[in-house]
Amino acid sequence: MLRLHIETACRRGGALALTLRDLDLDQCLIRLHEKGETIRWQPVSPTLMTHLRDHAQHRGATQPTDQILRYRNGTPITRRRYDHLWTRIGTHLPWVHTQGVSTHWLRHTTLTWIERNHGYAIARAYAGHTTTNSNTGTTTTYTRVGMTEIATALATLTGEPHPLATNTSH
C-alpha cells in the first residue's frame, strides 16, 4: 500500500476502488477512480504491478470487478482499515504520529518531489488535476502532459525502467 501511494500519489479512495480490470499489465498502467468521478490512467513500476497482481491473486480476487486490496481472508479492505493501519504504524514508529504521516501526506510528498524534479505541468497531471478553471495563469491552460512524461517521472522516482518512459539514463 505504501508503494502504491508513493508511486502514484493516488488518494485513498482511488486505491480502494482499484479492481483487477484496472490493471494494464502490458503497459504497467493502473486506472484510478478518484474524487469527483475522475478516472485516469497512471503509470506504475513493473515491480508494483507485479505486487498488485500477486496480492490480489493470493487474497482471492478472481473476477475483473474484484477489489485489489484485500484482507488475508479475502475480504476487500475499507477506509476504516486505512485509518487503523496508520494508527498501528504510529504505535511502532512514534514519528509517524508526530509528523502527521498519512496517505494524504504521502500524496503531497510525492507530488512535491515530482514538481521539483519534473515541473508543474507534470505534477499537475501526476495528481490527476485536469481542470483548467484555476487561477494559475493562462500558460497552464495550454500546457499538456502525455503519458510518456508521467511515466518518465515515475521511472526517475523509482529508479526502475518503465515501458512507456523515454530514456531516463543521464
C-alpha positions as a Markdown table, in Angstrom:
| # | Residue | x | y | z |
|---|---|---|---|---|
| 1 | Met | 0.0 | 0.0 | 0.0 |
| 2 | Leu | 2.8 | 2.4 | 0.8 |
| 3 | Arg | 4.5 | 1.8 | -2.5 |
| 4 | Leu | 1.1 | 2.3 | -4.3 |
| 5 | His | 0.7 | 5.7 | -2.8 |
| 6 | Ile | 4.3 | 6.8 | -3.1 |
| 7 | Glu | 4.4 | 5.8 | -6.8 |
| 8 | Thr | 1.0 | 7.1 | -7.9 |
| 9 | Ala | 0.2 | 9.9 | -5.4 |
| 10 | Cys | -3.3 | 8.4 | -5.6 |
| 11 | Arg | -6.0 | 9.2 | -3.0 |
| 12 | Arg | -7.2 | 6.6 | -0.5 |
| 13 | Gly | -10.4 | 6.3 | -2.5 |
| 14 | Gly | -8.5 | 5.6 | -5.7 |
| 15 | Ala | -6.6 | 2.8 | -4.1 |
| 16 | Leu | -9.8 | 1.3 | -2.5 |
| 17 | Ala | -11.6 | 1.4 | -5.9 |
| 18 | Leu | -8.8 | -0.4 | -7.7 |
| 19 | Thr | -10.0 | -3.6 | -9.3 |
| 20 | Leu | -8.5 | -6.4 | -11.5 |
| 21 | Arg | -9.9 | -4.8 | -14.6 |
| 22 | Asp | -8.0 | -1.6 | -13.7 |
| 23 | Leu | -4.6 | -3.2 | -14.2 |
| 24 | Asp | -3.0 | -2.9 | -17.6 |
| 25 | Leu | -0.2 | -5.4 | -17.1 |
| 26 | Asp | 1.5 | -4.9 | -20.5 |
| 27 | Gln | 1.8 | -1.1 | -20.2 |
| 28 | Cys | 2.2 | -1.0 | -16.4 |
| 29 | Leu | -0.7 | 1.3 | -16.0 |
| 30 | Ile | -3.5 | 1.4 | -13.4 |
| 31 | Arg | -6.8 | 3.0 | -13.9 |
| 32 | Leu | -7.7 | 5.1 | -10.8 |
| 33 | His | -11.3 | 6.1 | -10.0 |
| 34 | Glu | -11.0 | 9.1 | -7.7 |
| 35 | Lys | -12.6 | 12.2 | -6.3 |
| 36 | Gly | -15.2 | 13.9 | -8.4 |
| 37 | Glu | -15.7 | 10.8 | -10.6 |
| 38 | Thr | -12.3 | 11.4 | -12.1 |
| 39 | Ile | -10.9 | 8.4 | -13.9 |
| 40 | Arg | -7.3 | 8.5 | -15.0 |
| 41 | Trp | -4.6 | 6.1 | -16.1 |
| 42 | Gln | -1.4 | 6.2 | -14.0 |
| 43 | Pro | 1.9 | 4.5 | -14.8 |
| 44 | Val | 3.3 | 2.2 | -12.1 |
| 45 | Ser | 6.6 | 0.4 | -11.9 |
| 46 | Pro | 6.8 | -3.2 | -13.1 |
| 47 | Thr | 7.6 | -4.2 | -9.5 |
| 48 | Leu | 4.5 | -2.5 | -8.2 |
| 49 | Met | 2.3 | -4.0 | -11.0 |
| 50 | Thr | 3.7 | -7.5 | -10.1 |
| 51 | His | 2.9 | -7.0 | -6.4 |
| 52 | Leu | -0.6 | -5.7 | -7.0 |
| 53 | Arg | -1.4 | -8.6 | -9.3 |
| 54 | Asp | 0.2 | -11.1 | -6.8 |
| 55 | His | -1.6 | -9.6 | -3.8 |
| 56 | Ala | -4.9 | -9.8 | -5.5 |
| 57 | Gln | -4.4 | -13.4 | -6.6 |
| 58 | His | -3.1 | -14.6 | -3.2 |
| 59 | Arg | -6.1 | -12.9 | -1.5 |
| 60 | Gly | -8.7 | -14.4 | -3.7 |
| 61 | Ala | -9.5 | -11.8 | -6.3 |
| 62 | Thr | -10.6 | -13.6 | -9.5 |
| 63 | Gln | -13.3 | -11.6 | -11.2 |
| 64 | Pro | -12.5 | -8.4 | -13.2 |
| 65 | Thr | -14.5 | -6.3 | -10.7 |
| 66 | Asp | -12.8 | -7.7 | -7.6 |
| 67 | Gln | -11.1 | -5.1 | -5.5 |
| 68 | Ile | -7.3 | -5.4 | -5.4 |
| 69 | Leu | -6.6 | -4.5 | -1.8 |
| 70 | Arg | -7.9 | -7.3 | 0.5 |
| 71 | Tyr | -7.5 | -8.7 | 4.0 |
| 72 | Arg | -5.8 | -12.1 | 4.3 |
| 73 | Asn | -9.2 | -13.8 | 4.5 |
| 74 | Gly | -10.1 | -12.3 | 1.0 |
| 75 | Thr | -12.5 | -9.6 | 2.2 |
| 76 | Pro | -11.9 | -6.2 | 0.5 |
| 77 | Ile | -10.4 | -3.7 | 2.8 |
| 78 | Thr | -12.2 | -0.5 | 3.8 |
| 79 | Arg | -11.5 | 3.2 | 4.5 |
| 80 | Arg | -11.5 | 2.2 | 8.2 |
| 81 | Arg | -8.7 | -0.2 | 7.6 |
| 82 | Tyr | -6.5 | 2.6 | 6.2 |
| 83 | Asp | -7.1 | 4.7 | 9.3 |
| 84 | His | -6.4 | 1.8 | 11.6 |
| 85 | Leu | -3.1 | 1.0 | 9.7 |
| 86 | Trp | -1.8 | 4.5 | 10.3 |
| 87 | Thr | -2.7 | 4.2 | 14.0 |
| 88 | Arg | -0.8 | 0.9 | 14.2 |
| 89 | Ile | 2.2 | 2.2 | 12.3 |
| 90 | Gly | 2.2 | 5.2 | 14.7 |
| 91 | Thr | 2.4 | 3.0 | 17.7 |
| 92 | His | 5.5 | 1.3 | 16.4 |
| 93 | Leu | 7.1 | 4.5 | 14.8 |
| 94 | Pro | 6.1 | 7.4 | 17.0 |
| 95 | Trp | 7.5 | 9.9 | 14.5 |
| 96 | Val | 4.7 | 8.9 | 12.1 |
| 97 | His | 2.1 | 10.3 | 14.5 |
| 98 | Thr | 4.3 | 13.3 | 15.5 |
| 99 | Gln | 4.9 | 14.3 | 11.8 |
| 100 | Gly | 1.3 | 13.6 | 10.8 |
| 101 | Val | 2.3 | 11.0 | 8.2 |
| 102 | Ser | -0.8 | 9.6 | 6.4 |
| 103 | Thr | -1.9 | 8.5 | 3.0 |
| 104 | His | -2.6 | 12.2 | 2.1 |
| 105 | Trp | 0.8 | 13.2 | 3.4 |
| 106 | Leu | 2.4 | 10.6 | 1.0 |
| 107 | Arg | 0.4 | 12.2 | -1.9 |
| 108 | His | 1.7 | 15.6 | -1.1 |
| 109 | Thr | 5.2 | 14.4 | -0.6 |
| 110 | Thr | 5.3 | 12.6 | -3.9 |
| 111 | Leu | 3.6 | 15.5 | -5.8 |
| 112 | Thr | 6.1 | 17.9 | -4.3 |
| 113 | Trp | 9.0 | 15.8 | -5.4 |
| 114 | Ile | 7.6 | 15.4 | -8.9 |
| 115 | Glu | 7.0 | 19.1 | -9.2 |
| 116 | Arg | 10.5 | 20.0 | -8.0 |
| 117 | Asn | 12.2 | 17.4 | -10.4 |
| 118 | His | 9.9 | 17.5 | -13.4 |
| 119 | Gly | 7.9 | 20.7 | -13.3 |
| 120 | Tyr | 4.4 | 22.0 | -12.5 |
| 121 | Ala | 2.6 | 20.6 | -15.6 |
| 122 | Ile | 3.8 | 17.0 | -14.9 |
| 123 | Ala | 3.0 | 17.3 | -11.2 |
| 124 | Arg | -0.5 | 18.5 | -12.1 |
| 125 | Ala | -1.1 | 15.6 | -14.5 |
| 126 | Tyr | 0.5 | 13.1 | -12.0 |
| 127 | Ala | -2.0 | 14.3 | -9.4 |
| 128 | Gly | -4.9 | 13.9 | -11.8 |
| 129 | His | -5.7 | 17.6 | -11.7 |
| 130 | Thr | -7.1 | 18.2 | -15.2 |
| 131 | Thr | -9.4 | 21.1 | -14.8 |
| 132 | Thr | -8.2 | 24.4 | -16.2 |
| 133 | Asn | -10.6 | 26.7 | -14.3 |
| 134 | Ser | -8.0 | 27.7 | -11.7 |
| 135 | Asn | -6.1 | 31.0 | -11.2 |
| 136 | Thr | -2.7 | 29.5 | -12.1 |
| 137 | Gly | -2.4 | 31.6 | -15.3 |
| 138 | Thr | -3.1 | 31.2 | -19.0 |
| 139 | Thr | 0.1 | 29.2 | -19.7 |
| 140 | Thr | -1.1 | 26.2 | -17.8 |
| 141 | Thr | -4.3 | 26.2 | -19.8 |
| 142 | Tyr | -2.3 | 25.4 | -22.9 |
| 143 | Thr | 0.2 | 23.1 | -21.2 |
| 144 | Arg | -0.5 | 19.4 | -21.8 |
| 145 | Val | 1.4 | 16.4 | -20.5 |
| 146 | Gly | 1.4 | 13.0 | -22.1 |
| 147 | Met | 1.6 | 9.5 | -20.5 |
| 148 | Thr | 5.2 | 9.2 | -21.6 |
| 149 | Glu | 6.2 | 12.2 | -19.5 |
| 150 | Ile | 4.3 | 10.9 | -16.5 |
| 151 | Ala | 5.9 | 7.5 | -16.9 |
| 152 | Thr | 9.4 | 9.2 | -17.2 |
| 153 | Ala | 8.8 | 11.0 | -13.9 |
| 154 | Leu | 7.8 | 7.7 | -12.3 |
| 155 | Ala | 10.9 | 6.0 | -13.6 |
| 156 | Thr | 13.0 | 8.8 | -12.1 |
| 157 | Leu | 11.2 | 8.5 | -8.8 |
| 158 | Thr | 11.6 | 4.7 | -8.5 |
| 159 | Gly | 14.8 | 4.2 | -10.4 |
| 160 | Glu | 13.1 | 1.4 | -12.3 |
| 161 | Pro | 12.6 | 1.5 | -16.1 |
| 162 | His | 9.0 | 1.8 | -17.3 |
| 163 | Pro | 7.8 | 0.6 | -20.7 |
| 164 | Leu | 6.2 | 4.0 | -21.6 |
| 165 | Ala | 9.1 | 6.2 | -20.3 |
| 166 | Thr | 11.6 | 7.9 | -22.5 |
| 167 | Asn | 15.2 | 7.0 | -21.9 |
| 168 | Thr | 16.0 | 8.2 | -18.3 |
| 169 | Ser | 19.7 | 7.4 | -18.2 |
| 170 | His | 21.6 | 10.7 | -17.9 |
